[in-house]
Each structure stands twice: as C-alpha cells, then as structure tokens.
Amino acid sequence: MYKSTGLLLFTLAAMACPSASIAAAQGPYAQCGGIGWTGGTTCQSGWTCMVQNPYYSQCLQTSNTAPAVSSSAPVSTATKPVSVSSAAPKPTTTASAVVKPVSTSTKTSASPASSGGLTYKASMTHYGSGDTFGSPNCNTNTAACGFYTYPGFSAAVSQNVFGVGPGAGAGPACGTCWKLVGETDSSGNKLSNAGTSIVVMVNNLCPADGNPLCAQNGLSGTNQYGANVNFDLCSDSGAQAAFFGSSGVGLALGSATQVDCSQWSGTVVH
C-alpha cells in the first residue's frame, strides 16, 4: 500500500516545534514586572523578582534587597497639570543646593530654626498599609534608610533628592527634614485645606525607574505635574492623615522646604 511520507514528516515536524515560546529569565537588576510591563517576570537562579513600586519590579538578591516603596495611584495624564516656570527652582537663600543630612539620633520639637533651606515645587502622595496597592506597613526599619520614626512623620522622597537608586542602601537625604505645604490638587484647584503644612523626616526612597512622579531629571527637572521633587508620605507614621486630612485627594501640589530638624517632632528608631 502506498503511504504519504511527506505528510508523515510534516506531522512529526509540527509536533517537534510547539508554537508557544518560553520567556527567558531576567538577569540581575533587570526589570521583571510592574504596571504595563510585558517582558519576563522570572529571574535567573539566585535572584528574586521584588516589587519596588506599582510600576517597577526588579531582579534582586534577597539578602541585599532594599525595601519596596509603593507610590500612590497614578493620576491620568489627561489631567491638566499645574502651570510652572520652566526655569530651575530658586532657593530661598544663597546656600548651596546640597542636601544636608542630620544625625538620626532622637529628635524632639523645638522652636523653628532662624533660617530656612531650599524651597522646591513639590508633589505629595502617600503609601503604606491599607493603600490600593496592598503595600505593607511603611513605618519599619526595613525602609531604605534603615530606621523608622515613632512618633513623628516620615516620608519617601524622589530619587533626585534621595541621592541613590534602588538596592544602594541609605542615600545622603536620609534623616533630613522638610516642611511640606499643600496648595492645589492635580488640576490646579485650591485644596479645601490649602496652606496645611507638616514637617517630615526622610527615611525611604521613591525610585525613578517606572515611576513618573519620582523620575525628575535632577533638581531642575520636573515630573508630569511640574514638581521638582515628590514626597510619598508614610501613612503608618500619621503623615498622610495630618497632611491630606479631609481634602478628599491623594495627590497634592505645593512646596517643600528643607528645614532644621529641630522643627520636626518625633523619635528615630533603628
């Protein structure tokens, strides 16, 4: 009987070449997840895919992994940004633009410092347990700076101020204190509690990779809302409630001024 060897070979070839492809494992420090990510989600042996923020997960060695910093939900880019000057922010004094860290020993409230620091256009968001991204408690010593505050308001700050990227440990901004003032929402509407201010201590990083709110190009650059810096307030330290109050918004625009930590009230815990 005649047999079609051509058909048989075609069938065997089709069985040997399945159409599905297997994504290669991501290499060390490569992106492995995040909102909008379509690449591989596994890492090479010895590396773990760790969430850094809702937009960015990275292949890191577990023992050296810096804590994840979750930002608040992104606001639609269709929202009208606040009008800002294209020029670099002007400092309120002639002091150097270098961020000066302070000792992370216990700090208590005191009279305001006689002179202020540099002031920048700022956006303020919040993160921590109970947010829409399922973030863990943000007020722990697993923060990038290695300490938390209890009591006392704390915040993560954009990478251009923090000074180092994810996985690099404490940056030069760790332990610095900033007075934050809210004025408008993301559309430029005046907040119901406009003028409210709090002083926070920096203890964590808001990374630039995959997070447009914290991806400013230097201190003269701006994010999509015209802000030179972004402060992600740790809700577990009480900063979110004190700053946003009943304003009904999760992103505010205003100013951030570096101040002497004598203006901050709280205790540093390692």
C-alpha atoms as a printed R data frame, in Angstrom:
    type eleno elety resid chain resno       x      y      z
1   ATOM     1    CA   MET     A     1   0.000  0.000  0.000
2   ATOM     2    CA   TYR     A     2   1.299  3.498 -0.838
3   ATOM     3    CA   LYS     A     3   1.980  5.782  2.143
4   ATOM     4    CA   SER     A     4   2.462  9.550  2.024
5   ATOM     5    CA   THR     A     5   5.863 10.052  3.660
6   ATOM     6    CA   GLY     A     6   5.623 13.808  3.019
7   ATOM     7    CA   LEU     A     7   2.515 14.127  5.193
8   ATOM     8    CA   LEU     A     8   4.110 11.997  7.920
9   ATOM     9    CA   LEU     A     9   7.269 14.150  8.020
10  ATOM    10    CA   PHE     A    10   5.210 17.352  8.143
11  ATOM    11    CA   THR     A    11   3.179 15.995 11.065
12  ATOM    12    CA   LEU     A    12   6.305 14.974 13.016
13  ATOM    13    CA   ALA     A    13   7.919 18.369 12.412
14  ATOM    14    CA   ALA     A    14   4.836 20.179 13.688
15  ATOM    15    CA   MET     A    15   4.848 18.039 16.843
16  ATOM    16    CA   ALA     A    16   8.532 18.796 17.459
17  ATOM    17    CA   CYS     A    17   8.112 22.584 17.158
18  ATOM    18    CA   PRO     A    18   5.400 23.802 19.516
19  ATOM    19    CA   SER     A    19   4.221 27.333 18.842
20  ATOM    20    CA   ALA     A    20   4.411 28.539 22.468
21  ATOM    21    CA   SER     A    21   7.660 30.211 23.500
22  ATOM    22    CA   ILE     A    22   9.131 30.356 26.965
23  ATOM    23    CA   ALA     A    23  10.255 33.785 28.155
24  ATOM    24    CA   ALA     A    24  13.893 33.888 29.217
25  ATOM    25    CA   ALA     A    25  14.625 34.596 32.859
26  ATOM    26    CA   GLN     A    26  15.589 38.202 33.530
27  ATOM    27    CA   GLY     A    27  19.177 38.979 34.517
28  ATOM    28    CA   PRO     A    28  20.499 40.654 37.697
29  ATOM    29    CA   TYR     A    29  18.930 44.067 38.405
30  ATOM    30    CA   ALA     A    30  16.705 43.795 35.312
31  ATOM    31    CA   GLN     A    31  13.031 44.777 35.327
32  ATOM    32    CA   CYS     A    32  10.711 41.828 35.900
33  ATOM    33    CA   GLY     A    33   7.284 43.355 36.457
34  ATOM    34    CA   GLY     A    34   5.144 46.416 37.093
35  ATOM    35    CA   ILE     A    35   2.103 48.134 35.644
36  ATOM    36    CA   GLY     A    36   2.307 47.923 31.837
37  ATOM    37    CA   TRP     A    37   5.310 45.554 31.836
38  ATOM    38    CA   THR     A    38   5.091 42.901 29.105
39  ATOM    39    CA   GLY     A    39   8.505 41.264 29.465
40  ATOM    40    CA   GLY     A    40   9.703 38.322 31.530
41  ATOM    41    CA   THR     A    41   8.568 38.004 35.126
42  ATOM    42    CA   THR     A    42  11.086 35.459 36.425
43  ATOM    43    CA   CYS     A    43  14.734 35.948 37.375
44  ATOM    44    CA   GLN     A    44  17.894 33.912 36.980
45  ATOM    45    CA   SER     A    45  18.817 31.441 39.706
46  ATOM    46    CA   GLY     A    46  19.791 33.191 42.932
47  ATOM    47    CA   TRP     A    47  17.789 36.312 42.113
48  ATOM    48    CA   THR     A    48  14.215 37.183 43.103
49  ATOM    49    CA   CYS     A    49  11.693 39.465 41.414
50  ATOM    50    CA   MET     A    50  10.978 42.115 44.065
51  ATOM    51    CA   VAL     A    51   8.338 44.868 43.857
52  ATOM    52    CA   GLN     A    52   9.933 48.326 44.137
53  ATOM    53    CA   ASN     A    53   6.753 50.274 43.406
54  ATOM    54    CA   PRO     A    54   3.496 49.606 41.497
55  ATOM    55    CA   TYR     A    55   5.230 50.430 38.212
56  ATOM    56    CA   TYR     A    56   8.521 48.595 38.665
57  ATOM    57    CA   SER     A    57   9.724 45.211 39.936
58  ATOM    58    CA   GLN     A    58  13.418 44.308 39.792
59  ATOM    59    CA   CYS     A    59  15.565 41.145 39.954
60  ATOM    60    CA   LEU     A    60  17.498 41.441 43.225
61  ATOM    61    CA   GLN     A    61  19.367 39.169 45.599
62  ATOM    62    CA   THR     A    62  17.095 38.716 48.587
63  ATOM    63    CA   SER     A    63  19.805 39.365 51.174
64  ATOM    64    CA   ASN     A    64  20.657 42.734 49.613
65  ATOM    65    CA   THR     A    65  17.182 43.821 48.628
66  ATOM    66    CA   ALA     A    66  16.143 47.328 49.537
67  ATOM    67    CA   PRO     A    67  12.545 47.714 50.717
68  ATOM    68    CA   ALA     A    68   9.862 48.361 48.182
69  ATOM    69    CA   VAL     A    69   8.424 51.835 48.027
70  ATOM    70    CA   SER     A    70   4.845 51.979 46.841
71  ATOM    71    CA   SER     A    71   3.581 55.187 45.374
72  ATOM    72    CA   SER     A    72   0.001 56.321 45.390
73  ATOM    73    CA   ALA     A    73  -2.177 55.546 42.394
74  ATOM    74    CA   PRO     A    74  -1.070 57.372 39.234
75  ATOM    75    CA   VAL     A    75  -3.309 60.184 38.109
76  ATOM    76    CA   SER     A    76  -4.406 60.276 34.486
77  ATOM    77    CA   THR     A    77  -2.023 62.236 32.307
78  ATOM    78    CA   ALA     A    78  -5.106 63.805 30.752
79  ATOM    79    CA   THR     A    79  -5.437 65.859 33.922
80  ATOM    80    CA   LYS     A    80  -4.406 69.443 33.380
81  ATOM    81    CA   PRO     A    81  -1.023 69.973 35.065
82  ATOM    82    CA   VAL     A    82  -0.335 72.986 37.212
83  ATOM    83    CA   SER     A    83   1.436 75.742 35.325
84  ATOM    84    CA   VAL     A    84   5.018 76.196 36.474
85  ATOM    85    CA   SER     A    85   8.025 78.115 35.308
86  ATOM    86    CA   SER     A    86  10.423 76.233 33.060
87  ATOM    87    CA   ALA     A    87  13.339 77.746 34.916
88  ATOM    88    CA   ALA     A    88  15.161 75.902 37.667
89  ATOM    89    CA   PRO     A    89  13.650 76.408 41.141
90  ATOM    90    CA   LYS     A    90  15.082 79.368 43.004
91  ATOM    91    CA   PRO     A    91  16.374 78.756 46.500
92  ATOM    92    CA   THR     A    92  15.083 80.971 49.270
93  ATOM    93    CA   THR     A    93  18.650 81.541 50.432
94  ATOM    94    CA   THR     A    94  22.043 81.677 48.763
95  ATOM    95    CA   ALA     A    95  23.059 78.451 50.461
96  ATOM    96    CA   SER     A    96  24.419 75.521 48.478
97  ATOM    97    CA   ALA     A    97  21.884 73.153 46.907
98  ATOM    98    CA   VAL     A    98  23.493 70.192 48.675
99  ATOM    99    CA   VAL     A    99  21.011 68.273 50.823
100 ATOM   100    CA   LYS     A   100  22.443 68.171 54.317
101 ATOM   101    CA   PRO     A   101  21.672 65.049 56.357
102 ATOM   102    CA   VAL     A   102  21.269 65.224 60.101
103 ATOM   103    CA   SER     A   103  22.050 62.760 62.829
104 ATOM   104    CA   THR     A   104  19.442 60.026 63.188
105 ATOM   105    CA   SER     A   105  19.522 60.273 66.951
106 ATOM   106    CA   THR     A   106  16.327 61.170 68.810
107 ATOM   107    CA   LYS     A   107  14.779 64.486 67.757
108 ATOM   108    CA   THR     A   108  12.140 66.410 69.649
109 ATOM   109    CA   SER     A   109  10.117 69.508 68.893
110 ATOM   110    CA   ALA     A   110  11.750 72.870 69.448
111 ATOM   111    CA   SER     A   111  11.478 76.459 68.291
112 ATOM   112    CA   PRO     A   112  11.760 76.923 64.496
113 ATOM   113    CA   ALA     A   113  15.199 77.445 63.040
114 ATOM   114    CA   SER     A   114  16.088 81.061 62.371
115 ATOM   115    CA   SER     A   115  16.888 80.421 58.712
116 ATOM   116    CA   GLY     A   116  15.249 78.187 56.136
117 ATOM   117    CA   GLY     A   117  16.681 75.956 53.442
118 ATOM   118    CA   LEU     A   118  15.988 75.482 49.764
119 ATOM   119    CA   THR     A   119  12.394 75.503 48.555
120 ATOM   120    CA   TYR     A   120  11.158 73.422 45.623
121 ATOM   121    CA   LYS     A   121   7.901 72.943 43.782
122 ATOM   122    CA   ALA     A   122   6.649 69.619 45.173
123 ATOM   123    CA   SER     A   123   4.040 66.953 44.621
124 ATOM   124    CA   MET     A   124   2.856 64.974 47.632
125 ATOM   125    CA   THR     A   125   1.417 61.442 47.548
126 ATOM   126    CA   HIS     A   126   1.103 58.693 50.157
127 ATOM   127    CA   TYR     A   127   1.772 54.975 50.651
128 ATOM   128    CA   GLY     A   128   1.609 52.334 53.370
129 ATOM   129    CA   SER     A   129  -0.651 49.625 54.738
130 ATOM   130    CA   GLY     A   130  -4.211 49.910 53.517
131 ATOM   131    CA   ASP     A   131  -3.418 51.649 50.231
132 ATOM   132    CA   THR     A   132  -4.866 50.445 46.921
133 ATOM   133    CA   PHE     A   133  -1.664 48.562 46.052
134 ATOM   134    CA   GLY     A   134  -1.662 46.370 49.161
135 ATOM   135    CA   SER     A   135   1.546 47.909 50.476
136 ATOM   136    CA   PRO     A   136   2.942 46.703 53.810
137 ATOM   137    CA   ASN     A   137   3.420 48.894 56.876
138 ATOM   138    CA   CYS     A   138   5.816 51.642 55.750
139 ATOM   139    CA   ASN     A   139   6.876 52.678 59.244
140 ATOM   140    CA   THR     A   140   9.520 49.993 59.858
141 ATOM   141    CA   ASN     A   141  13.309 49.800 59.904
142 ATOM   142    CA   THR     A   142  13.225 47.953 56.568
143 ATOM   143    CA   ALA     A   143  12.998 51.364 54.888
144 ATOM   144    CA   ALA     A   144  15.969 52.261 52.674
145 ATOM   145    CA   CYS     A   145  17.481 54.474 55.388
146 ATOM   146    CA   GLY     A   146  17.367 51.640 57.937
147 ATOM   147    CA   PHE     A   147  15.203 53.412 60.513
148 ATOM   148    CA   TYR     A   148  11.626 54.479 61.189
149 ATOM   149    CA   THR     A   149  10.025 57.182 63.299
150 ATOM   150    CA   TYR     A   150   7.790 56.650 66.308
151 ATOM   151    CA   PRO     A   151   6.309 59.065 66.916
152 ATOM   152    CA   GLY     A   152   6.985 61.515 64.106
153 ATOM   153    CA   PHE     A   153   6.009 61.937 60.448
154 ATOM   154    CA   SER     A   154   8.172 60.221 57.818
155 ATOM   155    CA   ALA     A   155   8.234 60.074 54.018
156 ATOM   156    CA   ALA     A   156   9.964 58.602 50.995
157 ATOM   157    CA   VAL     A   157  11.465 61.189 48.649
158 ATOM   158    CA   SER     A   158  12.104 61.163 44.904
159 ATOM   159    CA   GLN     A   159  15.418 59.701 43.781
160 ATOM   160    CA   ASN     A   160  16.853 63.062 42.648
161 ATOM   161    CA   VAL     A   161  16.804 64.187 46.301
162 ATOM   162    CA   PHE     A   162  17.430 60.795 47.947
163 ATOM   163    CA   GLY     A   163  20.748 60.538 46.123
164 ATOM   164    CA   VAL     A   164  20.999 56.806 45.269
165 ATOM   165    CA   GLY     A   165  18.864 54.267 43.453
166 ATOM   166    CA   PRO     A   166  17.133 51.029 44.498
167 ATOM   167    CA   GLY     A   167  19.348 48.472 46.221
168 ATOM   168    CA   ALA     A   168  22.083 51.008 47.051
169 ATOM   169    CA   GLY     A   169  21.070 51.479 50.689
170 ATOM   170    CA   ALA     A   170  20.833 54.785 52.531
171 ATOM   171    CA   GLY     A   171  21.145 57.949 50.473
172 ATOM   172    CA   PRO     A   172  22.504 61.337 51.576
173 ATOM   173    CA   ALA     A   173  18.951 62.621 52.158
174 ATOM   174    CA   CYS     A   174  18.311 60.090 54.943
175 ATOM   175    CA   GLY     A   175  17.481 61.911 58.167
176 ATOM   176    CA   THR     A   176  16.845 65.283 56.535
177 ATOM   177    CA   CYS     A   177  13.696 67.189 57.470
178 ATOM   178    CA   TRP     A   178  11.319 69.023 55.150
179 ATOM   179    CA   LYS     A   179   8.367 71.336 55.634
180 ATOM   180    CA   LEU     A   180   5.623 70.414 53.162
181 ATOM   181    CA   VAL     A   181   2.807 72.811 52.284
182 ATOM   182    CA   GLY     A   182  -0.208 71.764 50.188
183 ATOM   183    CA   GLU     A   183  -1.947 74.273 47.924
184 ATOM   184    CA   THR     A   184  -3.790 72.649 44.980
185 ATOM   185    CA   ASP     A   185  -4.907 69.319 43.582
186 ATOM   186    CA   SER     A   186  -3.512 67.854 40.360
187 ATOM   187    CA   SER     A   187  -5.877 70.025 38.265
188 ATOM   188    CA   GLY     A   188  -4.857 73.275 39.914
189 ATOM   189    CA   ASN     A   189  -7.961 73.579 42.097
190 ATOM   190    CA   LYS     A   190  -7.342 75.011 45.552
191 ATOM   191    CA   LEU     A   191  -7.447 72.359 48.278
192 ATOM   192    CA   SER     A   192 -10.143 72.606 50.924
193 ATOM   193    CA   ASN     A   193  -7.318 72.610 53.490
194 ATOM   194    CA   ALA     A   194  -4.882 74.699 51.417
195 ATOM   195    CA   GLY     A   195  -1.965 76.007 53.436
196 ATOM   196    CA   THR     A   196  -1.805 72.972 55.718
197 ATOM   197    CA   SER     A   197   1.820 72.126 56.479
198 ATOM   198    CA   ILE     A   198   3.704 69.347 58.231
199 ATOM   199    CA   VAL     A   199   7.398 68.588 58.795
200 ATOM   200    CA   VAL     A   200   8.551 65.111 57.775
201 ATOM   201    CA   MET     A   201  11.825 63.224 58.090
202 ATOM   202    CA   VAL     A   202  13.108 61.315 55.050
203 ATOM   203    CA   ASN     A   203  13.590 57.592 55.713
204 ATOM   204    CA   ASN     A   204  12.850 55.954 52.358
205 ATOM   205    CA   LEU     A   205  13.323 56.146 48.581
206 ATOM   206    CA   CYS     A   206  10.738 56.791 45.887
207 ATOM   207    CA   PRO     A   207  12.595 55.283 42.878
208 ATOM   208    CA   ALA     A   208  12.733 56.899 39.462
209 ATOM   209    CA   ASP     A   209  12.536 53.747 37.329
210 ATOM   210    CA   GLY     A   210   8.979 53.176 36.148
211 ATOM   211    CA   ASN     A   211   7.537 55.850 38.430
212 ATOM   212    CA   PRO     A   212   6.970 59.170 36.613
213 ATOM   213    CA   LEU     A   213   6.135 61.025 39.833
214 ATOM   214    CA   CYS     A   214   9.684 60.414 41.098
215 ATOM   215    CA   ALA     A   215  11.590 60.437 37.793
216 ATOM   216    CA   GLN     A   216  12.705 64.079 37.653
217 ATOM   217    CA   ASN     A   217  15.973 64.718 35.808
218 ATOM   218    CA   GLY     A   218  17.915 66.416 38.581
219 ATOM   219    CA   LEU     A   219  16.523 69.110 40.840
220 ATOM   220    CA   SER     A   220  15.818 71.409 37.895
221 ATOM   221    CA   GLY     A   221  13.706 68.757 36.151
222 ATOM   222    CA   THR     A   222  10.005 68.239 36.795
223 ATOM   223    CA   ASN     A   223   7.503 65.393 36.819
224 ATOM   224    CA   GLN     A   224   4.219 65.394 34.892
225 ATOM   225    CA   TYR     A   225   2.723 67.862 37.395
226 ATOM   226    CA   GLY     A   226   5.548 70.381 37.169
227 ATOM   227    CA   ALA     A   227   7.058 69.363 40.525
228 ATOM   228    CA   ASN     A   228  10.822 69.268 41.060
229 ATOM   229    CA   VAL     A   229  10.511 66.759 43.917
230 ATOM   230    CA   ASN     A   230   7.956 64.227 45.139
231 ATOM   231    CA   PHE     A   231   7.325 63.238 48.748
232 ATOM   232    CA   ASP     A   232   5.485 59.951 49.340
233 ATOM   233    CA   LEU     A   233   4.059 60.329 52.850
234 ATOM   234    CA   CYS     A   234   4.114 57.237 55.070
235 ATOM   235    CA   SER     A   235   0.505 56.767 56.163
236 ATOM   236    CA   ASP     A   236   1.551 54.489 59.043
237 ATOM   237    CA   SER     A   237   3.527 57.362 60.593
238 ATOM   238    CA   GLY     A   238   0.413 59.560 60.576
239 ATOM   239    CA   ALA     A   239   1.779 61.874 57.877
240 ATOM   240    CA   GLN     A   240  -0.998 61.190 55.364
241 ATOM   241    CA   ALA     A   241  -3.836 61.989 57.769
242 ATOM   242    CA   ALA     A   242  -2.115 65.119 59.060
243 ATOM   243    CA   PHE     A   243  -1.359 66.476 55.590
244 ATOM   244    CA   PHE     A   244  -4.315 65.448 53.421
245 ATOM   245    CA   GLY     A   245  -6.935 65.479 56.180
246 ATOM   246    CA   SER     A   246 -10.432 65.683 54.716
247 ATOM   247    CA   SER     A   247  -9.286 67.258 51.435
248 ATOM   248    CA   GLY     A   248 -10.521 64.218 49.519
249 ATOM   249    CA   VAL     A   249  -7.431 63.998 47.280
250 ATOM   250    CA   GLY     A   250  -4.489 61.608 47.163
251 ATOM   251    CA   LEU     A   251  -2.098 63.877 45.272
252 ATOM   252    CA   ALA     A   252  -1.419 67.479 46.199
253 ATOM   253    CA   LEU     A   253   0.863 70.152 44.800
254 ATOM   254    CA   GLY     A   254   2.648 72.773 46.828
255 ATOM   255    CA   SER     A   255   6.128 73.377 48.192
256 ATOM   256    CA   ALA     A   256   8.875 71.532 50.060
257 ATOM   257    CA   THR     A   257  11.472 73.414 52.088
258 ATOM   258    CA   GLN     A   258  14.406 71.741 53.810
259 ATOM   259    CA   VAL     A   259  14.439 72.801 57.454
260 ATOM   260    CA   ASP     A   260  16.498 72.144 60.526
261 ATOM   261    CA   CYS     A   261  15.259 69.001 62.246
262 ATOM   262    CA   SER     A   262  14.625 70.984 65.408
263 ATOM   263    CA   GLN     A   263  11.331 71.763 63.654
264 ATOM   264    CA   TRP     A   264  10.475 68.060 63.430
265 ATOM   265    CA   SER     A   265   8.833 66.389 66.403
266 ATOM   266    CA   GLY     A   266   9.478 62.688 66.887
267 ATOM   267    CA   THR     A   267  11.885 59.890 67.700
268 ATOM   268    CA   VAL     A   268  14.113 57.866 65.374
269 ATOM   269    CA   VAL     A   269  14.037 54.096 65.936
270 ATOM   270    CA   HIS     A   270  16.649 51.743 64.435
